Amino acid sequence: MFFVCVKLKKNKEIIVHIIFLFALIQGFTEFLPVSSQGHLIVFNSFFNINIIANISVLEANVIAHAGSLVAVCLYYWKQLLLFLISFKHIVRPDIDKNSTLVIHLALATTPILVCGFLFSKFFDYDNKSLFLIIGITSIFFGIILFVFDRFCLTVKGRNELNFLTSLSVGIFQCFALIPGVSRSGSVIIFLRFFGFNRDFTVFFSNLLSIPVIFAATTFIIHQNLEIFLLTEYLNLYSIGIFLFSLISSLIFLQFLISWVRNFSFLIFAIYRVIFGSVLIYLFFIY
């Protein structure tokens, strides 16, 4: 890669540290509005990693995302159970608020699934200009996050969500295909702009991550099936990536939910601006 390449010694201690950092970054960034994709790209570029303990970065990425997926499902297991129970009312969503929410999530998921399928082959994640792209998008959407969160009204909740808004959320979420934008960030920005309160924006964004992460990982596995079939996953390193990601995802899920009950998204906007500024600086320096 174009950036500083760090030569890693092939010993277990270094491998464990890399696995821990990789999974921690995934768990830390997946649900916060800071872009997990952008952070993992930077991490891989910085360490020039292709293989982690005989596991390709692609496979490690899928395993780490699986950890985040299980984490969010565990966190919202009661809500998911209510969804299953409410399926008998799916044709009459007006008599069950949970079946209505399922339809909202389906509408918000569809656009990014379509766009991801159609345009995924056009994204080159090894391009050296990615640091600049991630830097710019991180700063730009960080500023938008601050402005919309600070100055837009907070008057709407779950009951005010309609099907057109859900579909619009899904369309706006497609910006997350651009490295550095953030899927959760795009959902939060859109809902805050239209006056939804912080608790609900985080709740909806987190639930929306379940079908999106599942679909994305399934698509990657399908596209690279020959690679995944050749790998033995029942080893300590694969399990370590999964568990580290699961635990860190649960921790930062709880952190985000607790944070927005008392504070604004300002801290995340500031982080995005600092992160983006550092990347742009590094791009021009190196």
N, C-alpha and C positions, 0 to 999 in steps of 0.2 A: 504494500500500500504506500501511498504518497507520504503518509504521516510518519511520526517517530515509531520505528519498529523495535519492540522490546524483545530481546532474545530470552526465551523462557527455558530454564533448566528443566530437564525431564525427570523430575522427582515427585514423589507423592505429595509432599508438602505444598509445592507450587501448584500442582494440579488441584488440590483441595481448595486452595485460596482462589484460584481462577473460577472453579465451579461455584464457590460461595458468592463471589462477586457477581458472576453472570446471573445467577438465580436471584440474588438480592436486588440487582438492578431491575430485573423483570418484575419482581414483586413490588418494589418501590414505585415503579413508574406506570404499571398497567392501569391502575384505577385513578391515579392522580392526573390532573390535566396538564401533563408535562411531556408526553410522547414517549412511550416505551420503545417504539420502533427506532426513533432518533437516538435514544440513549444506547440501545444495543448495537446500532451501527457504529456509533462513536467508540464504544468499548471494543468491538471486534477490530476496528481500524487501528486503534491505539496499540493493542497488543499483537496485531498482525496474526490473529488466530484463525486457523483453518480446522484444526482438530483439537478437541478437548478430551483427553483420556480415551483416545480411539473412537470418540464420538464426533461426527462432523458438527460444525456450528449450526447447520440447518437442523440436524436432529436435536441438538441441545436446545435450540430455540423452540422446537415443537414440544419437547419435554417440559421446558420451563413454562410455556403457555398452558400446558395441560395442568401444571400445578396451580396456576392462577385460576384456571377454569374450575377446578375442584374446590378451590378456596371460596370463590364467589358463590358456588352452588351450596357449599356447607353454610356459609354465612346467611344465605337467604333460603334455607331449606324449607322453612315454614311457608314462605310465599310461593315457592315452587310447588309445594304440596297443595296449596290452595288453587294454583293454576290447574293441576291435574284434576282436582275435584270439579272445577268449574267448566271443564271441557264439555260436559253434557249440556251446558247452556250456550255453547259457542255460536249457535245459530240465532240465539236470542240474547245478545250481549246486554240488552237494556235491563234485564232482570238480575244480572250478576256482574258486579264491578270488577271481579277478577277475570272473568272471560272477556270483558271489555278491555282490560289492560293487556291481555294476551294479544288481542287484535292490534292494539296500539304498538306493541313491541314488534309484531310481524310487519306492520306497515313501515316502521322505522328501520327495520333490518333489511328489507328487500332492496332498496336502492344501492346500498354499499355492497351487497352480495353480487348484484348485477354488474356494477362498475368494477369491482375487484376481479370478477371473472373475465370481463372484456378487456381490461386495461393492465392487468398484472404483468403481462409480458413486455410492456413498454417501460417498466421501471428498472433501471440499472442501479442496483445497490452497491456496486463496486466502483462507481464513478467517483473520481477524486473531488468533483465539485459538490459532493453531498454535504461536506462540512459547511460550505457556504449556504446551500439550500436549507439545511436544518437550522443553521444560525439565523437566517432571515425569517423563516417561518416561525421559529421559536419566539423571536422578538415581536414580530408583527401580531401573532395571535395572543401573545402575552399582554400586549397593550390593549387589544380588543377585549380580552377577558377582564382586565381591570376596568375599562371604560363602561362596558355593559353591566358588570356587576355593581359598580359604584353608582351609576346614574340612572339605571333602568328601574322601573317600579318592581315591587315584590308583592304582588296581589293575587297571584294564581297558584293553585295547587293541583292535585290529582284530578279533582272533579271538573276542572276547567279545561283539561286536555281533550282536544277533539281529533278526529281522524285526519283532517287536513294538516293540523300541526304535527302530528306523528309522522306523516309522510314527508313533510317539509324537514323535520329533524333528520330523517333518513337521507334525504338529498344533501343536506348540509354536511352530514357525517362523512360523505364521500371525499371531502377535502382531506380526511385523515389518511387517505392513500398517499398523499404527499408526505415524504419524510419530515418529521419535526412538527407536524400540525397537532397531532394527538386526537384519538377517537373520542375519549371522554371529554377532552377540552372542547371539541367542536360541538358536542351535544350540550354541554353546560353553557357555552357561549350563546348558542341559539335559544335555549329555553330561558336564560336570564334576559336576553334581549326582548323576549315576549312576555316578561313579567312573572315568570314562575319562580317560586321561592327556592332557596338554596337546598333545603332538605329534599324537596321533590326532584330537583335537577340531578342531584347525586344519586338518589334512589333509582330514577329512570335510567340514568347513564350506566349504573352498575348492573341492573337487570339486562340492559341492552348488550352488555359485554358478553353475556352467556352465549346467545346464538352467533354473535360475530366471531368470538374466539373459536368456538366449535367449528364453524364453517371455514374459517381461515386455516386452522390446523388440518382439518380434513382435506381441504383443497391442496395444501402443500404436500401432505402425505400421498395423495392420489397422483400429483404431478411428479413426484420423486419416489414412486413405489419401489423401484429396484434398489434404491439406497436403503430404505427403511427395512426391507425384507432381509437384508444381509447383516443387520446389526443385532447383537445380543443386548437386550435392554435390562435384563435382570442382573445387573451388576451394581456395585456400590456407588459408582460415579453417576450412573443414570438415576438411581434412586435418590442420591444426594441432591442432584439438580432439581428433581421433582419436589422433594421435601423442603429444601431451602426456599424454592419459589412459592410453594403452598403456604409455608409459615410466614414468610415476609409479606405475601399478598394479604393474608388475614390481618396482620398487624397494621398495614397501611390502609386497608379497607376501613378498619375500625378507627384509625387516626383521622381519615378524611371525613367520615360520618360524624365523628365527635367534633371535629374542627368547625364544620360549617354550621353546627348548631349554635355556635357562639361567636364565630368570626367570619370575615369575608374571604374571597378568593385572592386577596391582595398578595399574600405570601407566595402563592403559586405564580402569579403574574411577575413578581420580582425575580423569582427563581428562573423563569423562562427568559427574561431579558438578560440576566447575568450569564446563563448557560449559552444563549445564542451569541452574546457579545464575545465570549471566550472562544467559541468555535470560529467565528468570523476572523478574529485576531490570529488564531492558529492557522487558518487557511492561508492568510496572506504572508504569515511568517515562514511557514514551511512549504 
